[in-house]
Amino acid sequence: MLRGVSTAAFLESNRHAGYDSIAAPRAALDFSAMLDTKGSSKSFPKHETRHVSEHKNVARCARFSPDGRFLATGSVDTSIKLFEISKIKQMMLRDAGDGPVRPIIGTFYDHVQPINDLDFHPQNTVLVSGAKDHTIKFFDFSKTAAKKAFRVIQDTHIVRSVSFHPSGEFLLAGTDHPVAHLYDVNTFQCYLSANIQDIGLNGAINQVRYSSTGGMYVTASKDGAIRLWDGISANCGRTIIGAHGAAEATSADLTKDEKYVLSCGKDSTVKLWEVGTGRLVKQYLGATHTQLRCQAVFNDTEEFILSIDEATNEIVVWDALTAEKVARWPSNHVGAPQWLEHSPTEAAFASCGADRSIRFWKEIL
C-alpha cells in the first residue's frame, strides 16, 4: 500500500552520530499520588525571551531533541531550521560582546508543501519531518552541509504528525487517514491497526505521540476523539469520544508515568485524562483557542502546563495539580503563536507562529 525507499542500513549508517549522554530529566510529579491534593499552587518562574530567527512564511511546528541540545522548526515555506540551544543562550546574554552569534546550524529544503510536524531520532542525529506533500523525510544533521533528505517515505495521505518509538526502530505517522501509519524504520513496511470500527469519516489525526516506553501511543483527531493504542499490537484500547465536545482535539501527549493523557481542543479547554479508566481528572480553563492547531504541553517536571490564548495573544500557564492559572505572559508574537514546545531537560520552551518568527524562552536564573 505504501512505497518507501529501501533503507536496510539506516540505523547502522547513522550509529556513529549519536547524541552526547542525555542528562537525566528533572524528577517528574507522581500524578497518581497527588491528583487529589488541595492547597496552594506553585509559582511559575519568570522567563526571558528572545526572537532567534524567522521563516519566510508561517512557522508551524517545533521540536526539541531528546537531550535538549537542539531545536528544529518547520514552516509553510517548506524549510526546516535547526538550532543549537547553547548558541541561542549565548545569543541571549546581555553582555555578549564578541560579535553576532548564529544559533542556526542547519537549514533543510526538501519538501514541496508545508511541514506539519518534526521529531528527532532517540539515539542518532536524525531528524524526521512530516508534510502536506504526503512524505516523511529523514535528515542527517551530523552532516552540516547536507540540505536534502537521505531517506524518504512516500505516504498515501497528508502527513500531519510524526513520532519515533523510544527504540528508534519504528515511526508513527498521523495523517488524514483515521488510523496512524506505523512504519518499520529499517524496511519502511507499513502496519495498520485492524480494529478501527469506532472511527468515523472525519477521523484525520492532528497529533500522534508515543509514550515514554513505547508501550502505548495516543492520537488526537479532528472528530474530537482521543484514542489510546497498544504499542505492540497497534490495537485501539480506549476511545474518549467527544473529548473536546464537538470540537477538534488538536494535541495529546502521555505523562512520563503513562497513567495520564494531556489533551487540548478547539473548545478552549485543556484536559487531563486517566489512561486506565478514560476518566476526566482535571480541566484547565481560561485560555481561548478555537481556530489554530493549539498545543498544550507540560514543562520538563510536569508541574506546570502551558498553552496559548488566541484572543489575548498570551501564553497561559497552569499549576498541573491545582489547575489554577499561575501566569499569563504576552507572547511577543504578532498574532497568537501556533505552536509551543517545551524542552525535555530544562526550564525552557519555544514558540512560533503566523508572524514567521521563532522565539526561545528560558527561566531567569
C-alpha positions as YAML, in Angstrom:
chain: A
units: angstrom
residues:
- id: 1
  name: MET
  ca: [0.00, 0.00, 0.00]
- id: 2
  name: LEU
  ca: [2.76, 2.44, 0.92]
- id: 3
  name: ARG
  ca: [6.00, 2.84, -1.01]
- id: 4
  name: GLY
  ca: [9.37, 3.51, 0.59]
- id: 5
  name: VAL
  ca: [12.96, 3.92, -0.45]
- id: 6
  name: SER
  ca: [14.96, 0.90, 0.70]
- id: 7
  name: THR
  ca: [16.81, 1.63, 3.93]
- id: 8
  name: ALA
  ca: [18.18, -1.63, 5.28]
- id: 9
  name: ALA
  ca: [21.33, 0.04, 6.54]
- id: 10
  name: PHE
  ca: [19.52, 3.04, 8.03]
- id: 11
  name: LEU
  ca: [20.39, 2.53, 11.68]
- id: 12
  name: GLU
  ca: [23.87, 1.21, 11.02]
- id: 13
  name: SER
  ca: [24.81, 4.10, 8.75]
- id: 14
  name: ASN
  ca: [23.93, 6.64, 11.42]
- id: 15
  name: ARG
  ca: [25.09, 4.81, 14.51]
- id: 16
  name: HIS
  ca: [28.33, 6.76, 14.62]
- id: 17
  name: ALA
  ca: [26.50, 10.02, 15.06]
- id: 18
  name: GLY
  ca: [24.69, 9.73, 18.36]
- id: 19
  name: TYR
  ca: [23.89, 12.38, 20.93]
- id: 20
  name: ASP
  ca: [26.10, 13.12, 23.86]
- id: 21
  name: SER
  ca: [24.97, 11.42, 27.03]
- id: 22
  name: ILE
  ca: [21.45, 12.62, 27.74]
- id: 23
  name: ALA
  ca: [21.09, 14.35, 31.07]
- id: 24
  name: ALA
  ca: [18.56, 12.77, 33.37]
- id: 25
  name: PRO
  ca: [15.43, 14.95, 33.30]
- id: 26
  name: ARG
  ca: [14.39, 16.64, 36.49]
- id: 27
  name: ALA
  ca: [12.12, 14.43, 38.59]
- id: 28
  name: ALA
  ca: [8.54, 14.35, 37.35]
- id: 29
  name: LEU
  ca: [5.49, 14.55, 39.57]
- id: 30
  name: ASP
  ca: [3.74, 11.41, 40.72]
- id: 31
  name: PHE
  ca: [0.28, 12.34, 39.48]
- id: 32
  name: SER
  ca: [-1.42, 9.27, 40.85]
- id: 33
  name: ALA
  ca: [-0.36, 10.13, 44.39]
- id: 34
  name: MET
  ca: [-1.13, 13.83, 44.17]
- id: 35
  name: LEU
  ca: [-4.14, 14.39, 41.93]
- id: 36
  name: ASP
  ca: [-6.47, 14.92, 44.87]
- id: 37
  name: THR
  ca: [-4.04, 17.26, 46.57]
- id: 38
  name: LYS
  ca: [-5.55, 20.50, 47.76]
- id: 39
  name: GLY
  ca: [-3.50, 23.53, 48.58]
- id: 40
  name: SER
  ca: [-1.74, 26.49, 47.15]
- id: 41
  name: SER
  ca: [-0.37, 26.46, 43.62]
- id: 42
  name: LYS
  ca: [3.31, 26.69, 42.85]
- id: 43
  name: SER
  ca: [4.56, 29.88, 41.20]
- id: 44
  name: PHE
  ca: [5.91, 29.53, 37.68]
- id: 45
  name: PRO
  ca: [9.40, 31.06, 37.44]
- id: 46
  name: LYS
  ca: [9.87, 34.19, 35.39]
- id: 47
  name: HIS
  ca: [11.32, 33.68, 31.93]
- id: 48
  name: GLU
  ca: [13.17, 35.87, 29.47]
- id: 49
  name: THR
  ca: [12.53, 35.58, 25.76]
- id: 50
  name: ARG
  ca: [14.37, 36.34, 22.54]
- id: 51
  name: HIS
  ca: [13.48, 36.31, 18.85]
- id: 52
  name: VAL
  ca: [16.05, 33.89, 17.41]
- id: 53
  name: SER
  ca: [15.10, 33.61, 13.74]
- id: 54
  name: GLU
  ca: [12.24, 33.57, 11.30]
- id: 55
  name: HIS
  ca: [10.99, 31.62, 8.32]
- id: 56
  name: LYS
  ca: [9.72, 33.13, 5.07]
- id: 57
  name: ASN
  ca: [6.16, 32.04, 5.89]
- id: 58
  name: VAL
  ca: [4.15, 30.74, 8.86]
- id: 59
  name: ALA
  ca: [6.26, 28.77, 11.36]
- id: 60
  name: ARG
  ca: [4.02, 25.76, 12.00]
- id: 61
  name: CYS
  ca: [5.86, 23.40, 14.35]
- id: 62
  name: ALA
  ca: [8.86, 22.96, 16.64]
- id: 63
  name: ARG
  ca: [10.59, 20.05, 18.40]
- id: 64
  name: PHE
  ca: [13.46, 19.67, 20.88]
- id: 65
  name: SER
  ca: [15.95, 16.80, 20.65]
- id: 66
  name: PRO
  ca: [15.77, 14.21, 23.47]
- id: 67
  name: ASP
  ca: [18.91, 15.63, 25.11]
- id: 68
  name: GLY
  ca: [17.58, 19.21, 24.89]
- id: 69
  name: ARG
  ca: [20.62, 20.36, 22.89]
- id: 70
  name: PHE
  ca: [18.84, 21.07, 19.60]
- id: 71
  name: LEU
  ca: [15.62, 22.68, 18.42]
- id: 72
  name: ALA
  ca: [14.07, 22.20, 14.98]
- id: 73
  name: THR
  ca: [11.28, 24.28, 13.43]
- id: 74
  name: GLY
  ca: [9.20, 23.66, 10.31]
- id: 75
  name: SER
  ca: [7.34, 26.11, 8.12]
- id: 76
  name: VAL
  ca: [4.72, 26.65, 5.45]
- id: 77
  name: ASP
  ca: [7.69, 27.86, 3.36]
- id: 78
  name: THR
  ca: [8.73, 24.12, 3.27]
- id: 79
  name: SER
  ca: [12.02, 24.73, 5.09]
- id: 80
  name: ILE
  ca: [13.32, 23.26, 8.35]
- id: 81
  name: LYS
  ca: [15.69, 25.20, 10.60]
- id: 82
  name: LEU
  ca: [17.94, 23.51, 13.15]
- id: 83
  name: PHE
  ca: [19.23, 25.44, 16.17]
- id: 84
  name: GLU
  ca: [21.83, 24.66, 18.82]
- id: 85
  name: ILE
  ca: [20.43, 25.62, 22.23]
- id: 86
  name: SER
  ca: [23.82, 26.59, 23.70]
- id: 87
  name: LYS
  ca: [24.21, 29.14, 20.89]
- id: 88
  name: ILE
  ca: [20.73, 30.53, 21.49]
- id: 89
  name: LYS
  ca: [21.63, 31.01, 25.16]
- id: 90
  name: GLN
  ca: [24.88, 32.69, 24.17]
- id: 91
  name: MET
  ca: [22.86, 34.97, 21.90]
- id: 92
  name: MET
  ca: [20.63, 35.91, 24.86]
- id: 93
  name: LEU
  ca: [23.49, 37.00, 27.11]
- id: 94
  name: ARG
  ca: [23.19, 40.73, 27.62]
- id: 95
  name: ASP
  ca: [26.95, 41.20, 27.65]
- id: 96
  name: ALA
  ca: [27.68, 39.19, 24.50]
- id: 97
  name: GLY
  ca: [30.37, 41.44, 23.14]
- id: 98
  name: ASP
  ca: [32.10, 39.05, 20.77]
- id: 99
  name: GLY
  ca: [30.01, 39.93, 17.73]
- id: 100
  name: PRO
  ca: [26.85, 38.25, 16.47]
- id: 101
  name: VAL
  ca: [26.13, 34.66, 17.47]
- id: 102
  name: ARG
  ca: [24.47, 32.48, 14.83]
- id: 103
  name: PRO
  ca: [22.34, 29.82, 16.52]
- id: 104
  name: ILE
  ca: [21.19, 28.18, 13.26]
- id: 105
  name: ILE
  ca: [23.43, 25.21, 12.49]
- id: 106
  name: GLY
  ca: [21.46, 23.83, 9.54]
- id: 107
  name: THR
  ca: [18.61, 24.55, 7.14]
- id: 108
  name: PHE
  ca: [16.95, 21.77, 5.15]
- id: 109
  name: TYR
  ca: [14.96, 22.18, 1.92]
- id: 110
  name: ASP
  ca: [13.41, 19.02, 0.56]
- id: 111
  name: HIS
  ca: [9.62, 19.32, 0.86]
- id: 112
  name: VAL
  ca: [7.35, 20.89, -1.74]
- id: 113
  name: GLN
  ca: [4.43, 21.66, 0.61]
- id: 114
  name: PRO
  ca: [4.09, 22.93, 4.21]
- id: 115
  name: ILE
  ca: [5.73, 21.00, 7.05]
- id: 116
  name: ASN
  ca: [3.31, 19.87, 9.78]
- id: 117
  name: ASP
  ca: [5.47, 18.13, 12.39]
- id: 118
  name: LEU
  ca: [9.01, 17.08, 13.31]
- id: 119
  name: ASP
  ca: [10.72, 14.54, 15.55]
- id: 120
  name: PHE
  ca: [14.27, 13.58, 16.49]
- id: 121
  name: HIS
  ca: [15.54, 10.02, 16.47]
- id: 122
  name: PRO
  ca: [16.04, 8.98, 20.12]
- id: 123
  name: GLN
  ca: [19.67, 7.86, 19.66]
- id: 124
  name: ASN
  ca: [21.05, 9.08, 16.34]
- id: 125
  name: THR
  ca: [21.48, 12.52, 14.78]
- id: 126
  name: VAL
  ca: [18.47, 12.08, 12.52]
- id: 127
  name: LEU
  ca: [15.54, 14.46, 12.21]
- id: 128
  name: VAL
  ca: [12.27, 13.46, 10.55]
- id: 129
  name: SER
  ca: [9.60, 15.73, 9.08]
- id: 130
  name: GLY
  ca: [6.03, 15.08, 8.01]
- id: 131
  name: ALA
  ca: [4.40, 17.33, 5.44]
- id: 132
  name: LYS
  ca: [1.37, 18.18, 3.37]
- id: 133
  name: ASP
  ca: [3.15, 16.70, 0.33]
- id: 134
  name: HIS
  ca: [2.39, 13.16, 1.65]
- id: 135
  name: THR
  ca: [6.02, 12.48, 2.55]
- id: 136
  name: ILE
  ca: [8.12, 11.77, 5.63]
- id: 137
  name: LYS
  ca: [11.75, 12.77, 5.18]
- id: 138
  name: PHE
  ca: [14.86, 11.77, 7.12]
- id: 139
  name: PHE
  ca: [17.71, 14.27, 7.54]
- id: 140
  name: ASP
  ca: [21.16, 13.51, 8.97]
- id: 141
  name: PHE
  ca: [22.09, 16.67, 10.84]
- id: 142
  name: SER
  ca: [25.60, 15.48, 11.73]
- id: 143
  name: LYS
  ca: [26.42, 16.39, 8.11]
- id: 144
  name: THR
  ca: [26.23, 20.17, 8.32]
- id: 145
  name: ALA
  ca: [26.45, 20.69, 4.55]
- id: 146
  name: ALA
  ca: [23.51, 18.38, 3.81]
- id: 147
  name: LYS
  ca: [20.36, 20.22, 2.73]
- id: 148
  name: LYS
  ca: [18.37, 17.25, 1.40]
- id: 149
  name: ALA
  ca: [16.86, 14.15, 3.00]
- id: 150
  name: PHE
  ca: [18.78, 10.88, 2.79]
- id: 151
  name: ARG
  ca: [15.63, 8.74, 3.12]
- id: 152
  name: VAL
  ca: [12.01, 9.34, 2.09]
- id: 153
  name: ILE
  ca: [8.75, 7.59, 2.93]
- id: 154
  name: GLN
  ca: [6.03, 8.27, 0.37]
- id: 155
  name: ASP
  ca: [2.72, 8.05, 2.23]
- id: 156
  name: THR
  ca: [-0.75, 7.94, 0.68]
- id: 157
  name: HIS
  ca: [-2.11, 10.87, 2.73]
- id: 158
  name: ILE
  ca: [-1.15, 14.29, 4.04]
- id: 159
  name: VAL
  ca: [1.23, 13.66, 6.98]
- id: 160
  name: ARG
  ca: [0.06, 15.74, 9.93]
- id: 161
  name: SER
  ca: [2.16, 14.34, 12.79]
- id: 162
  name: VAL
  ca: [5.21, 12.10, 13.38]
- id: 163
  name: SER
  ca: [6.56, 10.31, 16.47]
- id: 164
  name: PHE
  ca: [9.54, 7.99, 16.93]
- id: 165
  name: HIS
  ca: [9.28, 4.88, 19.10]
- id: 166
  name: PRO
  ca: [11.79, 5.18, 22.00]
- id: 167
  name: SER
  ca: [13.86, 2.38, 20.42]
- id: 168
  name: GLY
  ca: [14.16, 4.42, 17.23]
- id: 169
  name: GLU
  ca: [13.16, 1.39, 15.16]
- id: 170
  name: PHE
  ca: [9.55, 2.42, 14.48]
- id: 171
  name: LEU
  ca: [7.91, 5.65, 13.42]
- id: 172
  name: LEU
  ca: [4.26, 6.64, 13.73]
- id: 173
  name: ALA
  ca: [2.65, 8.94, 11.19]
- id: 174
  name: GLY
  ca: [-0.64, 10.64, 11.93]
- id: 175
  name: THR
  ca: [-2.27, 11.51, 8.60]
- id: 176
  name: ASP
  ca: [-5.62, 12.42, 7.04]
- id: 177
  name: HIS
  ca: [-6.32, 8.68, 7.31]
- id: 178
  name: PRO
  ca: [-8.11, 7.92, 10.61]
- id: 179
  name: VAL
  ca: [-5.55, 5.29, 11.74]
- id: 180
  name: ALA
  ca: [-1.91, 6.08, 12.48]
- id: 181
  name: HIS
  ca: [0.52, 4.54, 9.99]
- id: 182
  name: LEU
  ca: [3.19, 2.54, 11.81]
- id: 183
  name: TYR
  ca: [6.47, 2.22, 9.89]
- id: 184
  name: ASP
  ca: [9.40, -0.09, 10.47]
- id: 185
  name: VAL
  ca: [12.34, 2.31, 10.08]
- id: 186
  name: ASN
  ca: [14.62, -0.41, 8.67]
- id: 187
  name: THR
  ca: [12.25, -1.75, 5.99]
- id: 188
  name: PHE
  ca: [9.65, 1.06, 5.65]
- id: 189
  name: GLN
  ca: [6.97, -1.59, 5.83]
- id: 190
  name: CYS
  ca: [3.72, -0.03, 7.00]
- id: 191
  name: TYR
  ca: [1.38, -1.60, 9.55]
- id: 192
  name: LEU
  ca: [-2.22, -0.57, 10.18]
- id: 193
  name: SER
  ca: [-4.43, -1.47, 13.13]
- id: 194
  name: ALA
  ca: [-7.19, -3.95, 12.40]
- id: 195
  name: ASN
  ca: [-9.76, -2.78, 14.97]
- id: 196
  name: ILE
  ca: [-10.99, 0.56, 13.67]
- id: 197
  name: GLN
  ca: [-14.75, 0.06, 13.70]
- id: 198
  name: ASP
  ca: [-15.44, 3.00, 16.02]
- id: 199
  name: ILE
  ca: [-13.61, 5.58, 13.90]
- id: 200
  name: GLY
  ca: [-15.82, 7.76, 11.74]
- id: 201
  name: LEU
  ca: [-15.16, 9.51, 8.46]
- id: 202
  name: ASN
  ca: [-13.72, 12.67, 9.98]
- id: 203
  name: GLY
  ca: [-11.00, 10.93, 11.98]
- id: 204
  name: ALA
  ca: [-7.97, 12.69, 10.47]
- id: 205
  name: ILE
  ca: [-5.22, 12.72, 13.10]
- id: 206
  name: ASN
  ca: [-3.97, 16.10, 14.32]
- id: 207
  name: GLN
  ca: [-1.32, 14.62, 16.60]
- id: 208
  name: VAL
  ca: [0.22, 11.25, 17.48]
- id: 209
  name: ARG
  ca: [2.69, 10.69, 20.32]
- id: 210
  name: TYR
  ca: [4.38, 7.59, 21.74]
- id: 211
  name: SER
  ca: [4.59, 7.09, 25.49]
- id: 212
  name: SER
  ca: [7.97, 7.20, 27.23]
- id: 213
  name: THR
  ca: [8.45, 3.41, 26.97]
- id: 214
  name: GLY
  ca: [6.65, 2.89, 23.65]
- id: 215
  name: GLY
  ca: [4.13, 0.63, 25.38]
- id: 216
  name: MET
  ca: [1.29, 2.76, 24.04]
- id: 217
  name: TYR
  ca: [0.59, 5.78, 21.89]
- id: 218
  name: VAL
  ca: [-2.13, 8.41, 21.78]
- id: 219
  name: THR
  ca: [-3.88, 10.18, 18.91]
- id: 220
  name: ALA
  ca: [-5.86, 13.42, 18.87]
- id: 221
  name: SER
  ca: [-8.31, 13.61, 15.98]
- id: 222
  name: LYS
  ca: [-10.43, 16.05, 14.04]
- id: 223
  name: ASP
  ca: [-13.54, 14.12, 15.12]
- id: 224
  name: GLY
  ca: [-12.89, 15.29, 18.70]
- id: 225
  name: ALA
  ca: [-11.75, 11.90, 20.00]
- id: 226
  name: ILE
  ca: [-8.66, 10.97, 21.97]
- id: 227
  name: ARG
  ca: [-7.64, 7.36, 21.28]
- id: 228
  name: LEU
  ca: [-5.16, 5.18, 23.13]
- id: 229
  name: TRP
  ca: [-3.41, 2.42, 21.21]
- id: 230
  name: ASP
  ca: [-1.36, -0.57, 22.28]
- id: 231
  name: GLY
  ca: [2.27, 0.00, 21.29]
- id: 232
  name: ILE
  ca: [2.82, -3.66, 20.36]
- id: 233
  name: SER
  ca: [-0.43, -4.85, 18.77]
- id: 234
  name: ALA
  ca: [-1.41, -1.38, 17.46]
- id: 235
  name: ASN
  ca: [-4.98, -2.10, 18.61]
- id: 236
  name: CYS
  ca: [-7.11, 0.76, 19.90]
- id: 237
  name: GLY
  ca: [-7.62, 0.04, 23.58]
- id: 238
  name: ARG
  ca: [-9.67, 3.08, 24.56]
- id: 239
  name: THR
  ca: [-11.54, 5.84, 22.76]
- id: 240
  name: ILE
  ca: [-12.61, 9.01, 24.57]
- id: 241
  name: ILE
  ca: [-15.35, 10.18, 22.22]
- id: 242
  name: GLY
  ca: [-16.08, 13.90, 22.26]
- id: 243
  name: ALA
  ca: [-13.10, 14.60, 24.49]
- id: 244
  name: HIS
  ca: [-13.49, 18.24, 23.48]
- id: 245
  name: GLY
  ca: [-17.20, 18.23, 22.73]
- id: 246
  name: ALA
  ca: [-17.91, 18.61, 19.04]
- id: 247
  name: ALA
  ca: [-14.60, 20.44, 18.56]
- id: 248
  name: GLU
  ca: [-11.35, 19.04, 17.17]
- id: 249
  name: ALA
  ca: [-8.80, 17.55, 19.54]
- id: 250
  name: THR
  ca: [-5.63, 19.37, 18.48]
- id: 251
  name: SER
  ca: [-2.93, 17.86, 20.71]
- id: 252
  name: ALA
  ca: [-2.40, 14.91, 23.03]
- id: 253
  name: ASP
  ca: [0.54, 13.52, 24.97]
- id: 254
  name: LEU
  ca: [1.11, 11.00, 27.76]
- id: 255
  name: THR
  ca: [2.66, 11.74, 31.14]
- id: 256
  name: LYS
  ca: [6.03, 10.15, 31.82]
- id: 257
  name: ASP
  ca: [4.43, 7.51, 34.07]
- id: 258
  name: GLU
  ca: [1.98, 6.65, 31.21]
- id: 259
  name: LYS
  ca: [-1.01, 6.97, 33.55]
- id: 260
  name: TYR
  ca: [-2.50, 10.20, 32.19]
- id: 261
  name: VAL
  ca: [-3.10, 11.96, 28.86]
- id: 262
  name: LEU
  ca: [-2.97, 15.72, 28.44]
- id: 263
  name: SER
  ca: [-5.19, 16.94, 25.60]
- id: 264
  name: CYS
  ca: [-6.06, 20.27, 24.02]
- id: 265
  name: GLY
  ca: [-9.00, 21.12, 21.77]
- id: 266
  name: LYS
  ca: [-10.73, 23.85, 19.81]
- id: 267
  name: ASP
  ca: [-13.35, 24.12, 22.57]
- id: 268
  name: SER
  ca: [-10.89, 26.30, 24.54]
- id: 269
  name: THR
  ca: [-10.15, 23.59, 27.10]
- id: 270
  name: VAL
  ca: [-7.10, 21.64, 28.17]
- id: 271
  name: LYS
  ca: [-7.87, 18.35, 29.90]
- id: 272
  name: LEU
  ca: [-6.11, 15.60, 31.83]
- id: 273
  name: TRP
  ca: [-7.49, 12.06, 31.43]
- id: 274
  name: GLU
  ca: [-6.78, 8.86, 33.32]
- id: 275
  name: VAL
  ca: [-5.46, 6.19, 30.93]
- id: 276
  name: GLY
  ca: [-6.81, 3.20, 32.86]
- id: 277
  name: THR
  ca: [-10.42, 4.40, 33.02]
- id: 278
  name: GLY
  ca: [-10.79, 7.21, 30.46]
- id: 279
  name: ARG
  ca: [-11.98, 9.40, 33.35]
- id: 280
  name: LEU
  ca: [-11.54, 13.18, 33.16]
- id: 281
  name: VAL
  ca: [-9.48, 14.17, 36.19]
- id: 282
  name: LYS
  ca: [-8.59, 17.84, 35.59]
- id: 283
  name: GLN
  ca: [-9.69, 20.73, 33.37]
- id: 284
  name: TYR
  ca: [-7.52, 23.77, 32.72]
- id: 285
  name: LEU
  ca: [-9.72, 26.69, 31.74]
- id: 286
  name: GLY
  ca: [-9.32, 30.35, 30.91]
- id: 287
  name: ALA
  ca: [-7.48, 30.31, 27.58]
- id: 288
  name: THR
  ca: [-9.38, 30.74, 24.29]
- id: 289
  name: HIS
  ca: [-8.30, 28.52, 21.40]
- id: 290
  name: THR
  ca: [-10.86, 27.85, 18.69]
- id: 291
  name: GLN
  ca: [-9.01, 28.47, 15.41]
- id: 292
  name: LEU
  ca: [-5.41, 27.22, 15.48]
- id: 293
  name: ARG
  ca: [-3.93, 23.75, 15.92]
- id: 294
  name: CYS
  ca: [-3.21, 24.71, 19.52]
- id: 295
  name: GLN
  ca: [-0.81, 22.75, 21.74]
- id: 296
  name: ALA
  ca: [-0.95, 22.14, 25.46]
- id: 297
  name: VAL
  ca: [2.37, 20.95, 26.87]
- id: 298
  name: PHE
  ca: [3.88, 20.02, 30.21]
- id: 299
  name: ASN
  ca: [7.03, 21.69, 31.42]
- id: 300
  name: ASP
  ca: [10.01, 19.38, 31.94]
- id: 301
  name: THR
  ca: [8.99, 18.41, 35.50]
- id: 302
  name: GLU
  ca: [5.25, 18.06, 34.68]
- id: 303
  name: GLU
  ca: [4.48, 20.55, 37.47]
- id: 304
  name: PHE
  ca: [3.04, 23.10, 35.01]
- id: 305
  name: ILE
  ca: [1.01, 23.11, 31.79]
- id: 306
  name: LEU
  ca: [1.47, 25.74, 29.08]
- id: 307
  name: SER
  ca: [-0.88, 26.72, 26.28]
- id: 308
  name: ILE
  ca: [-1.97, 29.70, 24.20]
- id: 309
  name: ASP
  ca: [-4.80, 32.21, 24.49]
- id: 310
  name: GLU
  ca: [-5.59, 33.20, 20.91]
- id: 311
  name: ALA
  ca: [-7.92, 36.04, 21.96]
- id: 312
  name: THR
  ca: [-5.36, 37.88, 24.10]
- id: 313
  name: ASN
  ca: [-2.20, 36.62, 22.34]
- id: 314
  name: GLU
  ca: [-0.80, 35.34, 25.63]
- id: 315
  name: ILE
  ca: [0.98, 32.24, 26.86]
- id: 316
  name: VAL
  ca: [-1.02, 30.81, 29.75]
- id: 317
  name: VAL
  ca: [0.44, 28.60, 32.48]
- id: 318
  name: TRP
  ca: [-1.47, 26.43, 34.97]
- id: 319
  name: ASP
  ca: [-0.35, 24.51, 38.03]
- id: 320
  name: ALA
  ca: [-0.82, 20.91, 36.85]
- id: 321
  name: LEU
  ca: [-2.17, 19.66, 40.20]
- id: 322
  name: THR
  ca: [-4.45, 22.52, 41.28]
- id: 323
  name: ALA
  ca: [-5.49, 23.56, 37.72]
- id: 324
  name: GLU
  ca: [-5.10, 27.17, 38.81]
- id: 325
  name: LYS
  ca: [-3.74, 29.72, 36.33]
- id: 326
  name: VAL
  ca: [-0.39, 30.88, 37.68]
- id: 327
  name: ALA
  ca: [0.95, 33.01, 34.79]
- id: 328
  name: ARG
  ca: [-0.20, 34.92, 31.70]
- id: 329
  name: TRP
  ca: [2.53, 36.44, 29.56]
- id: 330
  name: PRO
  ca: [2.35, 38.41, 26.31]
- id: 331
  name: SER
  ca: [3.57, 36.05, 23.59]
- id: 332
  name: ASN
  ca: [5.67, 38.77, 21.94]
- id: 333
  name: HIS
  ca: [4.45, 37.40, 18.59]
- id: 334
  name: VAL
  ca: [2.40, 39.40, 16.08]
- id: 335
  name: GLY
  ca: [-0.78, 37.35, 16.32]
- id: 336
  name: ALA
  ca: [-1.11, 34.32, 18.57]
- id: 337
  name: PRO
  ca: [1.64, 31.70, 18.23]
- id: 338
  name: GLN
  ca: [0.64, 28.47, 16.50]
- id: 339
  name: TRP
  ca: [2.91, 26.13, 18.44]
- id: 340
  name: LEU
  ca: [4.52, 25.74, 21.86]
- id: 341
  name: GLU
  ca: [7.18, 23.14, 22.60]
- id: 342
  name: HIS
  ca: [8.89, 22.68, 25.97]
- id: 343
  name: SER
  ca: [12.43, 21.42, 26.47]
- id: 344
  name: PRO
  ca: [12.53, 17.89, 27.92]
- id: 345
  name: THR
  ca: [15.56, 18.68, 30.10]
- id: 346
  name: GLU
  ca: [15.31, 22.24, 31.47]
- id: 347
  name: ALA
  ca: [13.09, 25.25, 32.15]
- id: 348
  name: ALA
  ca: [12.96, 26.48, 28.55]
- id: 349
  name: PHE
  ca: [10.47, 26.43, 25.68]
- id: 350
  name: ALA
  ca: [9.99, 27.63, 22.12]
- id: 351
  name: SER
  ca: [7.08, 29.37, 20.40]
- id: 352
  name: CYS
  ca: [6.43, 30.06, 16.73]
- id: 353
  name: GLY
  ca: [3.57, 31.28, 14.59]
- id: 354
  name: ALA
  ca: [1.96, 33.20, 11.76]
- id: 355
  name: ASP
  ca: [4.37, 36.12, 12.16]
- id: 356
  name: ARG
  ca: [7.01, 33.63, 10.87]
- id: 357
  name: SER
  ca: [9.17, 34.15, 13.95]
- id: 358
  name: ILE
  ca: [10.71, 31.68, 16.38]
- id: 359
  name: ARG
  ca: [11.12, 32.74, 19.99]
- id: 360
  name: PHE
  ca: [13.08, 30.99, 22.72]
- id: 361
  name: TRP
  ca: [12.09, 31.33, 26.38]
- id: 362
  name: LYS
  ca: [14.17, 30.36, 29.38]
- id: 363
  name: GLU
  ca: [13.94, 30.73, 33.12]
- id: 364
  name: ILE
  ca: [15.71, 33.79, 34.55]
- id: 365
  name: LEU
  ca: [18.27, 32.34, 36.93]
...
